Amino acid sequence: MEDDNLAFTSNRNFKPGEIITFGLYPQSDDGIELPIQWRVLHNSGSELFILSEYILDCKRYHGSSVEIKWQDCVDITWSDCDLRKWLNNEFYNNAFGDVEQELIKTTHCTDNGVGSPDTDDKVFLLSVTEIKDFSVIHGKELRRAIGTDFAKTRKNDGCSLYVYDKTDKDNYIIRNGEEVGCSWWWLRTQGNKPSRAYFVGPSCSIRSYANVSLARDGVRPALIMKLP
């Protein structure tokens, strides 16, 4: 499967908006691993900046205990948060084999928030600046995302992906002719308080007030992949 996943890398002509597969992650409610679909945000000719097409999981920005409630938030930076650690350790090592990891660039991440230092990450979340800039190129449709069945299942840490089920049509996506409710997903930039983080919320909005201990928001990993 790893060789099949990497067969596309001989093609350097991917256009922004194209979908590629790279790595594996559980996507069904019973945890079956499937190839991860990624949307190409930018192709420099030697590297691809890619974002997972679907919300792959549901995690708190910070905190991993099932006992943590939404109001139990603490001051935290992207540099020190649990979600960054999870992306660059557990997710990175489980989703990608050795050959795939060789293709993942260490990215210098800025725009992490006031007082939040720059970081060097293999896998990261988009920042506020990045989602705004890429929305100009790809349109606000880029911000609408639905979770996999695995992302929607309730986890041992108490996280469960929220799915919009109300009347605003800007919060739905048409998939295979079916109207499917969108979910909110984290950005890495610190929010309007040190205990909050930005997220993509209702009607493709960018909101600044999510308590870092919220257990409802999704994870759309991003990375930069080197083209051999």
C-alpha positions in Angstrom: 0.0 0.0 0.0 2.8 2.4 0.8 4.3 2.0 -2.8 0.8 2.5 -4.3 0.4 5.7 -2.1 3.7 7.1 -3.4 3.3 6.2 -7.1 2.0 9.7 -7.8 5.2 11.5 -6.7 6.7 11.1 -10.2 4.1 13.7 -11.3 5.2 17.3 -10.4 2.2 18.9 -12.2 -0.5 18.8 -9.6 -2.7 21.9 -9.7 -4.1 23.6 -6.6 -7.4 21.9 -5.7 -6.4 18.5 -6.9 -6.8 15.5 -4.5 -4.0 13.1 -3.8 -3.7 10.2 -1.4 -0.8 9.9 1.0 -0.5 7.9 4.2 -3.2 5.8 6.0 -5.5 6.6 8.9 -8.7 5.0 10.5 -11.7 6.5 8.7 -14.6 4.1 9.4 -16.5 3.8 12.7 -14.8 0.5 13.3 -11.3 1.9 12.8 -10.5 0.5 9.4 -7.4 2.3 7.9 -7.8 3.9 4.5 -5.6 6.2 2.3 -5.8 9.8 3.5 -7.1 12.2 0.9 -5.3 15.5 0.8 -6.1 18.7 -1.1 -3.2 20.4 -2.9 -3.1 24.0 -1.7 0.1 25.0 -3.4 2.6 23.4 -5.8 6.0 25.2 -5.8 7.4 22.7 -8.4 9.5 20.9 -5.8 7.0 20.8 -2.8 3.3 20.4 -2.3 1.5 22.2 0.5 -1.4 19.9 1.4 -4.4 19.8 3.7 -6.5 16.8 4.6 -9.7 16.9 2.7 -11.7 15.5 5.6 -11.6 16.0 9.3 -9.6 13.0 10.4 -10.1 13.0 14.1 -11.5 15.0 17.0 -9.1 16.3 19.7 -8.9 19.0 22.3 -6.3 21.7 21.5 -5.0 20.9 24.9 -5.9 18.3 27.4 -6.3 14.5 27.1 -8.3 13.4 30.2 -11.9 12.3 29.9 -12.5 14.3 33.1 -11.7 17.7 31.4 -14.7 19.9 30.8 -14.9 22.8 28.4 -14.5 25.3 31.2 -11.3 23.7 32.4 -9.1 25.5 29.9 -5.6 26.7 30.7 -3.3 29.2 29.1 -1.3 27.4 26.5 0.6 28.2 23.3 0.7 26.2 20.0 4.3 25.3 20.9 3.3 23.5 24.1 -0.2 22.2 23.4 -1.1 18.5 23.4 -2.6 18.7 19.9 0.8 19.7 18.4 2.5 16.9 20.2 -0.1 14.4 19.0 0.2 15.5 15.4 4.0 15.3 15.4 4.3 12.0 17.3 1.3 9.6 17.4 -0.3 10.8 14.2 2.9 11.2 12.2 4.3 7.8 13.2 1.0 5.9 12.7 -0.1 7.6 9.5 3.1 7.5 7.5 5.7 4.7 6.8 9.4 5.3 6.7 9.4 6.1 2.9 6.6 8.6 3.3 8.2 10.2 6.3 11.3 10.9 4.2 9.1 13.0 1.9 7.6 15.2 4.7 9.4 18.5 5.1 10.0 20.1 8.5 8.1 23.3 8.2 8.8 26.6 10.1 5.4 27.7 11.4 4.8 31.3 12.2 1.5 33.2 13.0 1.0 31.0 16.1 -0.4 33.8 18.2 0.7 36.6 20.5 3.5 35.4 22.7 3.4 32.0 21.0 6.9 31.2 19.6 7.5 29.9 16.1 7.8 26.2 15.7 9.3 23.6 13.4 6.8 20.9 12.6 6.4 17.8 10.4 2.6 18.0 10.7 0.7 21.1 11.7 -2.6 22.9 11.6 -3.3 25.9 9.3 -2.8 29.3 10.9 -5.3 32.2 10.5 -3.1 33.9 7.9 -2.8 30.6 5.9 -6.6 29.8 5.8 -7.3 33.4 4.8 -4.7 33.4 2.1 -5.7 30.0 0.7 -9.4 31.0 0.8 -8.6 33.7 -1.7 -7.2 31.1 -4.0 -9.6 28.2 -3.4 -12.7 30.1 -2.3 -14.5 29.8 1.1 -15.5 26.3 0.1 -12.0 25.3 1.4 -13.3 26.1 4.9 -16.3 23.7 4.8 -15.3 20.2 6.1 -17.0 17.1 7.1 -15.5 14.4 9.4 -14.9 10.8 8.6 -17.0 8.2 10.5 -14.0 7.6 12.7 -13.7 11.3 13.6 -17.4 11.3 14.6 -17.1 8.4 17.0 -16.7 9.2 20.7 -13.2 8.6 21.9 -11.8 7.4 25.2 -10.8 10.9 26.1 -14.4 12.1 25.7 -13.9 13.9 22.4 -16.7 13.7 19.9 -16.9 15.7 16.7 -19.8 18.1 16.5 -21.9 17.9 13.3 -24.0 20.9 12.3 -27.6 19.9 12.0 -29.5 23.2 11.9 -31.0 25.2 9.0 -28.1 27.4 7.7 -27.3 26.1 4.3 -23.7 27.5 4.5 -23.0 24.8 7.0 -23.6 21.9 4.7 -21.7 20.1 1.9 -23.2 18.0 -0.9 -21.5 14.7 -1.1 -22.6 12.1 -3.5 -25.9 13.9 -3.9 -26.5 14.0 -0.1 -26.6 17.1 2.0 -24.1 16.5 4.9 -23.6 18.7 7.9 -20.2 20.4 8.4 -18.1 20.4 11.5 -15.8 22.9 13.1 -12.0 22.4 13.0 -9.0 23.9 14.8 -6.5 26.4 13.6 -3.1 26.6 15.3 -3.2 30.4 16.1 -3.8 31.3 19.7 -7.2 33.0 20.2 -8.4 36.2 21.8 -7.2 34.9 25.2 -4.2 32.7 26.0 -6.7 29.9 27.0 -8.4 30.0 23.6 -7.6 29.1 20.0 -8.9 30.0 16.6 -11.1 27.6 14.7 -13.2 27.5 11.5 -16.8 27.8 12.7 -20.3 28.4 11.4 -20.8 29.5 7.8 -17.1 29.2 7.0 -16.3 31.9 9.6 -12.9 32.2 11.4 -13.5 32.5 15.1 -11.1 33.3 17.9 -12.8 32.2 21.1 -12.7 28.4 21.4 -11.6 27.2 24.8 -8.6 24.9 24.3 -10.3 22.2 26.4 -13.3 21.9 24.0 -13.9 18.3 22.9 -16.0 19.0 19.8 -13.6 20.4 17.2 -11.9 18.5 14.4 -8.4 18.1 13.2 -7.5 18.7 9.6 -3.7 18.1 9.4 -1.5 20.0 7.0 2.0 19.4 5.8 4.5 20.2 3.1 5.7 17.2 1.0 8.9 17.2 -1.0 8.5 16.0 -4.6 11.4 13.7 -5.4 
